[in-house]
């Protein structure tokens, strides 16, 4: 195939004297053998091959940055959950529930504190903890402070049935 002189078929977009042997798979410009770049499984012109290389680098950098951010976020969340276990259990009510439990450690049968703790557990959505707290009240405080029906009536969970 002659490079200069008589050309057969369309001319290369960069070399007007050279015949095009293929075309760019991205922009469809005619290419001679000297201009063909095999950047991917397809043939591309030098301009499109450069664009894909830059796009690939940008994509890799973006994915790498996003992956690093997600990893740091997960690690930070894990450290927070491990160091603040009650926050994960009771949400915004964790401090209130912890304070009420400390008060009950001093006086386990205080009626007002027990009621406040049951309400806080209900608001936090900790229904299993609420039921075990009600059972503890029955066992430790007995019938002298609460009758069985009285505890059931005071349970905020009665609204959820």
C-alpha positions in Angstrom: 0.0 0.0 0.0 1.6 3.2 -1.1 1.9 6.0 1.5 2.4 8.8 -1.0 1.0 8.9 -4.5 -2.1 7.1 -5.6 -4.5 6.4 -2.8 -7.2 3.8 -2.7 -10.4 4.7 -0.8 -10.9 7.6 1.6 -8.0 9.5 3.0 -6.8 9.5 6.6 -8.1 12.5 8.5 -4.6 13.4 9.7 -2.6 12.4 6.6 -4.4 13.4 3.4 -1.9 11.5 1.2 -2.5 8.2 3.0 -5.4 5.8 2.4 -7.6 5.0 5.3 -7.5 1.3 6.3 -10.0 1.5 9.2 -12.0 4.1 11.1 -12.1 5.1 14.8 -14.6 3.2 16.8 -15.5 6.3 18.9 -15.7 9.1 16.4 -15.8 7.2 13.1 -13.0 9.2 11.5 -11.0 7.4 8.7 -7.5 6.3 9.9 -4.3 5.1 8.1 -2.1 2.4 9.6 0.2 5.0 11.2 -2.7 6.6 13.1 -4.4 3.5 14.5 -4.2 3.1 18.3 -5.2 -0.2 19.9 -6.1 1.2 23.3 -9.1 -1.1 23.8 -10.3 -4.1 21.9 -11.4 -1.6 19.2 -9.3 0.8 17.1 -9.3 4.4 18.0 -7.7 7.6 16.7 -4.9 9.2 18.8 -7.3 11.9 20.1 -10.0 9.4 21.2 -7.4 7.1 22.7 -6.1 10.0 24.8 -9.5 10.9 26.0 -10.3 7.3 27.1 -7.0 7.2 28.9 -7.7 10.4 30.8 -11.3 9.2 31.5 -10.0 5.9 32.8 -7.5 7.6 35.1 -10.2 10.0 36.4 -12.6 7.1 37.0 -9.9 5.1 38.8 -9.0 8.1 41.0 -12.7 8.8 41.8 -13.4 5.1 42.7 -10.3 5.0 44.8 -11.2 8.2 46.7 -14.8 7.0 47.2 -13.6 3.6 48.4 -11.2 5.3 50.9 -14.0 7.5 52.1 -16.4 4.6 52.7 -13.7 2.6 54.4 -12.9 5.5 56.8 -16.6 6.1 57.4 -17.2 2.4 58.3 -14.1 2.4 60.5 -15.3 5.5 62.3 -18.8 4.2 62.7 -17.5 0.9 64.1 -15.2 2.7 66.6 -18.1 4.9 67.7 -20.5 1.9 68.2 -17.8 0.0 70.1 -17.0 2.9 72.4 -20.7 4.0 72.9 -22.7 0.7 73.1 -25.7 2.3 74.8 -26.0 4.9 72.0 -26.5 2.1 69.5 -29.1 0.4 71.8 -31.3 3.2 72.8 -30.6 6.1 70.5 -31.2 9.6 71.9 -32.7 8.1 75.0 -29.5 6.3 76.0 -28.3 8.9 78.6 -31.8 9.2 80.2 -32.1 5.4 80.4 -28.6 5.1 81.9 -29.3 7.7 84.5 -32.6 6.1 85.5 -30.9 2.7 85.8 -28.3 4.3 88.1 -31.1 5.7 90.2 -32.7 2.3 90.4 -29.4 0.7 91.5 -29.8 2.8 94.7 -33.5 2.2 95.2 -34.8 -0.6 92.9 -38.4 -0.3 93.9 -38.9 3.4 93.5 -42.2 3.7 91.7 -41.7 7.0 89.9 -38.2 6.0 88.6 -39.5 2.6 87.4 -42.3 4.3 85.5 -40.0 6.8 83.9 -37.6 4.0 82.9 -40.5 2.0 81.3 -41.6 5.1 79.4 -38.1 5.9 78.2 -37.6 2.3 77.0 -40.9 2.4 75.2 -39.9 5.7 73.4 -36.5 4.2 72.5 -38.3 1.3 70.9 -36.6 -1.2 73.3 -39.6 -3.4 73.9 -37.7 -6.5 74.9 -35.8 -4.4 77.5 -39.1 -2.9 78.6 -40.6 -6.3 79.2 -37.6 -7.6 81.1 -37.6 -4.5 83.2 -41.3 -5.0 84.0 -40.5 -8.6 85.0 -37.7 -7.4 87.2 -40.1 -5.0 89.0 -42.5 -7.9 89.7 -39.7 -10.2 91.0 -37.8 -7.7 93.1 -40.6 -5.4 94.4 -43.3 -8.0 94.7 -47.0 -7.6 95.2 -46.5 -5.2 98.1 -45.6 -2.2 95.9 -47.2 -3.2 92.6 -50.1 -5.5 91.9 -49.8 -7.6 88.8 -52.6 -5.7 87.0 -51.1 -2.4 88.0 -47.8 -3.1 86.3 -49.6 -4.2 83.1 -51.8 -1.0 83.1 -48.7 1.2 83.6 -46.8 -0.4 80.7 -46.6 2.0 77.8 -46.5 -1.1 75.6 -50.2 -1.6 76.3 -50.8 1.0 73.5 -48.9 -1.1 71.0 -51.0 -4.2 71.3 
